[in-house]
Amino acid sequence: MVCALGAAVCFGTATVLQAVAAREAGAGGGGEAALLLRALRQWRYLAGLALDGLGFVFQIAALRSIPIYAVGAALASSLAVTAVVAARLLRVRLSGTEWGAVAVVCAGLAMLGLASGPEGHEGGSDALRYVMLAVAVGMLLLALAGGRLSGRGRALALGLGAGFGFGVVEVSVRLIDRLAPAALLADPAVYALLIGGGAAFMLLTSALRRGSVTTATAGLVIGETIGPAAVGVIWLGDRTREGLAWLAVLGFVVAVAGALALARFGEAPAAEPERTATPVT
């Protein structure tokens, strides 16, 4: 659980840096790939990527030791980290309700830490590997077409797509069981991880710029927690400590609900000193 929380700290801090960079890169033409390339010229985005890389290392370590549902909830809690970092670095004043949501997230994670058993030891079928690859390709197509989406559902679609992409990464890490180069090249889960992660970053960058940030981030949280958790329990054998399944379910719901309450911090507010930020709609 310590590694999962370390990943949340890295991802939450990276979000603040990447959100500012994505805004600065927003001017200019081209599609989603062009937006990502412009963002990559911003030092804040590169620093955020470095933190994302460190967080990914922590995430892999966590996925190898605790169930996916616990890791997913911990990653969703990165929004609490983003809120606190924004309050400190960007001088954004959090309301009492938002500080309460941060506390709720921490309480949910504490419950999960107490109730989580070891990771499941079922390797997953070849069919599941190809399903993950198909979902990853689908999210890549959505990312490439993201700029053509319109209407009120665009932000939710982009956010859910990013969440599904990150969810593919979570499941794929568990599915990769052999590290020999020949085995890696022949494993569909490896390609699912790479494609899903790349598509998720493109979708997240687009979601930070288009539509309601709150809606997009809510979709992200839902997409990266519920689906992967179900896959872990149903197909990969993730379990809780004996007699504590109820506590794990309660902790998962509480942590995700607290993260959703902080959804507006999916994009860090602009750096305006000492003001009360209002939700972005």
N, C-alpha and C positions, 0 to 999 in steps of 0.2 A: 504493500500500500504506500510505503514511503516513495518508491519510484513513481507510482501513479501521481502522487501529489507533486513530486518534483516536475513531472511532465506538465501538470496543470499550471504550475508557476511559470515555466518557460513559455508555454503557449499563451497564457494570459498576458504576460508582459509583451510578447511578440505582437499580439493583436493591437496594442496601443501604437506601437511603432509602424506596423503595416497599414493601419487605418489612416494615419496621417500621410504616409507615402502614397497610398492609393488616391487620396483626395488631390494631392499635388500632381499626380500623374493623370488625372481625369481629363484634362484638356487635350484635344487632338482627336484625329479620326481613327478609323480602323475598328476592328472587332475586338473580341475579348483577348485574343492572343496579343494584339498590339497594345492593349491596356496593360497586360502583364509585363511586356517588354519595357514599356515606359516606367512602370513601377520598379523594375529591376535596376534602373539607373539611380534610384533614390537610396541614399546610404541607410536611411531608417528601415527601408524594406529589406535591405541586405542584412542589417543587424537582426531584424525580426526573423529572417530565414535562418540565421545562425542559431538563434534561440530555438526555432522550430526543430532544427537538426538535433540539438542537444535534447530537446523534449522528446523527440522520436526515439532516441536511444533509451531514455527513461521508460518510454511507453513500451518498447520491445521487452525490456527487463520485467516490467510489470505484467505484461501479457503472458510471460513465461512462468509466472509464479502465482497469480491470482486470477479469478474468473473475469471474463469479458465484461459482465454487467458491472463489476466494481470498477474496472478501468474506465469504462464508458462514463459512468457517473462522475468519476474523478476528473475526467477530461472536460465534462460539461461544467464542472466547478471552476474552470479557468475563467469563466465570466466574472466570478467573484474576485479573482485575482485582478482581472482587467479593471473592474470597478475601483478597487483599492489603489491600483497603480495610477489610474486616471485621477483619483482624488489627490494623490501625493504629487505626481509629476505635472499634471495639467491644471491643478488647483480647481478641480470640479467638486462642488459641494454635494455630497450624497444626502438624500433625505433620510429621515428616521426609518421609513419603510425599507429603503434600500440597504441600510446597515442591518436591519432585521433579516432581510433576504440573505445577506452574507452569512449571518449567524445560522440561518436555517440550512444553508448549504453545508456548513461545517458540521452541524448536528447530523445531517443525513450521511455524510461521509464517515462520521464516527460510528454510526450504526452499521454501515456497510463493513467497516474495518473489523468490528466485533463479530459480525455474522458470516463473513466470507470464508469459504473453505478454500482448499488448494484448487489450482486450475484443473479442468477436466483432462483426462488422458486419452480421450478418443481422438483419433487422428483426422477424422473427416474423410468422406468419400471423394473419389475422383469427380463424381457428379457435382458435389458442392464446390470443388475448385473451379469447374467450368461455369457454374452459376455465378460465382464471384467475378470471373473474367467477363462474363456477359454483362453483369451490372456495371462493371468498371467501364466497359466500352460504351454502354448506354449513357453513363454520366459524362464521358468525354464528348459524345455527340451533343449532349445538352449544353456543355460548356461552349462548344464551337458555335452553337446556335443561340446562345444566351442573349446576344445583342439584338436578335430579331424578335424576341418575346415581347409582348405588350400586355397591357391590362393590369388589373389589380392583383392578379395571381402571380405576376412575374417574380416579385421578391420572395414569395413562399416557394416557388419552383426552384429558384436559384439556391435558396437556403437549404431546402430539402436535398437538392442534388449534391451540394457540398457535404451535407451530413452523410448521405449515402456513400459518397466517395471515401470519406474518412472511415466510415463503417466497414467498407471493403478492406481498407488497410488493416483495421483491427483484426478482422476475421482471417485475412490472408497471413498475417504474422503467425497466427496459431496453426495454420494449415501447412506452413513450410517446416518440414521435419528433417530434411537432409540438406547439409550445407556444402556438399561436394559440388564443384563447378558443373559437372555434367548433369547432376540431379537438378540443380537450380535452373539450368537452361531448359530442361524438359518439364518443369513444374508450372502449370497454368497459374498457380497462386502467386508466383513471382511476378508474372506479367500483370495479374490483377492488382497487385500491390502498387506497382509502378504507374500503371495507367490510372487506377483509382485515385492515388495520391496526387498525380499531376492534374487530373480533372477537378479534384476537390479544391486545389489551390486556385485554379482559373475561375471556378464558380464562386469561391469565397471572395476573390478580388472583385469580381463583377458585382456580387451582392453588396459589398461595401460602398458601391457607387450608385446603384440603381434601386429605386423604390424604397420601401419602408425598411430601415435597418432592423427595427424591432421584429417585424414579421420574418425577415430573412434569417435573423439569428435564432428565433424560435424554431424555425424549420430546421436549422443546422443542429440545434440541441436534440430535437426529436429524432432526426435522421441518424445521428451518430450514437444514439444510446439504445433506443427500443429495439431496432432490428438486430444489431449485433448481439445484444443481450439475449434475445430469443434464439439466435443461431447457437450461441454458446451453451445455453441450457438444453436445447432440443437435440442438437447434432454433435456437440463437442463434449458433453458430459459435465458441464460446470455445475457445481452443487454448493450448498451452504454448509456450515457446521450443523451437526445433528441438533434438531429441535429449534433452530434459529432461522428457518426459512421466512417466517413472518417478519422478523427483524430486518432481514436483507431486503425484502419487498418494500417494507416501510421506509428504510433508509434510501433505497433507490428512488422511490416516488418523492420523498422529501427533498433529496439533493437535486433532482431534475426540476421539481417545482420551484425551488429557490433559484436555480439557474435561469429558468424562464422568466422569473420576476425581474431578473437583471438583464433581460434580452437587449435592452437599448445599448448596453455596453459592448455589443458585437462590433460597433464602430465607436472608437473613442471620441468623446466630444471635443470640439475645438478648444484650443488653449486660450480661454478667456478667464483671467483671474477673478477669484472670489465671486462667483455667481452661482445661482441655483439652476442647474441644467434641467431642461424640460425634455420629455421623450420626443424622439424624432419620428415623424409620421409621414 
